[in-house]
Amino acid sequence: MATVPTQIRIDENVKAESLELLKHLGLDLSSAINIFLRQCLIKGGLPFTVEDPHYNKKTLEALVEAKRISRNPNVPFYETMDELKAALESD
């Protein structure tokens, strides 16, 4: 199988961290990229899900509400699940 040189641009820090990780896995960058590209061909696309890590509006609102509740000194706090169960059963 003939190989061809390929040049890519990578963030300096990403490359350094990747090289360190790959070293622990016993791989070099060229081998890792070849594995990635072969997996793309096998899967007919990227071999992993690409997702937007941002939360939708409803989730963001729920996070704000949870933070507000957690800072309220009038909201009961329970150290254990047993304490929570006892409080729920007493109501």
C-alpha positions in Angstrom: 0.0 0.0 0.0 1.5 3.3 -1.1 1.3 6.2 1.3 1.3 9.9 0.5 2.5 12.8 2.7 -0.3 14.9 4.0 0.1 18.3 5.7 -2.5 19.5 8.3 -2.6 22.5 10.6 -3.2 21.7 14.3 -3.3 23.9 17.3 0.1 23.7 19.1 -1.4 22.7 22.5 -3.8 20.2 21.0 -0.9 18.6 19.1 1.3 18.4 22.2 -1.4 17.0 24.4 -2.4 14.5 21.7 1.2 13.3 21.2 1.5 12.7 24.9 -1.8 10.7 25.0 -0.9 8.7 21.9 2.6 7.9 23.3 0.8 6.2 26.3 -1.3 4.3 23.8 1.8 3.2 21.9 0.8 5.2 18.8 2.2 8.0 16.8 0.2 10.8 15.3 0.3 9.3 11.8 -1.0 6.0 13.0 -3.8 7.7 15.0 -4.9 9.8 12.0 -4.8 6.7 9.8 -7.0 4.8 12.3 -9.4 7.8 12.4 -9.7 8.0 8.6 -10.2 4.2 8.3 -13.0 4.4 10.9 -14.6 7.2 8.9 -14.6 5.0 5.8 -16.0 2.0 7.8 -18.7 4.0 9.4 -19.5 6.1 6.3 -19.0 9.2 8.4 -17.4 10.4 11.6 -16.9 7.5 14.0 -18.4 9.4 16.9 -21.3 11.8 17.5 -20.6 15.5 17.1 -22.8 17.4 19.4 -23.2 21.0 20.5 -22.4 21.1 24.2 -24.5 24.1 24.7 -27.8 23.7 26.7 -31.1 24.7 25.2 -33.1 27.6 26.7 -35.3 25.3 28.9 -32.3 23.6 30.4 -30.5 26.9 31.1 -33.6 28.2 32.8 -33.8 25.1 35.0 -30.1 25.5 35.9 -30.7 29.1 37.0 -33.7 28.0 39.0 -31.8 25.2 40.7 -28.9 27.6 41.6 -31.4 30.1 43.0 -33.1 27.4 45.1 -29.7 26.0 46.4 -28.8 29.4 47.7 -32.0 30.0 49.5 -31.3 29.6 53.3 -35.0 28.7 53.8 -34.9 25.6 51.7 -34.3 22.5 53.8 -31.0 20.7 53.4 -30.6 16.9 54.1 -27.3 15.2 54.7 -28.5 11.7 53.9 -31.3 10.0 51.8 -32.7 8.7 55.1 -33.1 12.3 56.4 -34.9 13.2 53.1 -37.2 10.2 53.3 -38.1 11.0 56.9 -38.9 14.6 56.0 -41.1 13.4 53.1 -42.9 10.9 55.3 -43.6 13.4 58.1 -45.5 15.8 55.7 
